[in-house]
């Protein structure tokens, strides 16, 4: 497993390049967003793929992790915009292509997001990877990686876990599961 949060800039770039090569993504339009990605990830959250596209007139980095889909937009003036979709909440993901680009459609609850001007060659990889990650979670094959802080104060770990839940980074189910692990229940 790759530690995105603590990796050196050189190791991060090498890992991003590996993922980009697999996806067919050139990273040209999302270098700023990729530099902010480690700060948005949870401990030991794994990036499975990424691509870029347009929503609401802005170019966004769309990142698939083993837990969620992260949307990042680092504007010149507006700062960093971000939002997340927990993979457990994704109901439908699909894509369609035209001559050079295409669209990815993601439905979660009452929200239907359309990401336009996505590189044509990344659409199939991204939609298939999202569907595979959803299936792994549905079949309860996803197990949160163990973080090596067992000797740390359990109250501090619970407090950090509560912050993640309150920010919407982890679901209630993930919170309860991790809380039980910390408390040894």
Secondary structure, DSSP 8 states (H G I E B T S, - for coil): ---TTT--HHHHHHHHHHHHHHHT---GGGHHHHHHHHHHS-TT--EEEEEEEEETTEEEEEEEESSEEEEEEE-SSS-EEEEEEEGGGEEEEEEEE-SSEEEEEEEETTEEEEEEEEEHHHHHHHHHHHHHHHHHHHTT-------S-TTS-HHHHHHHHHHHHHTTSS-HHHHHHHHHHHHT-
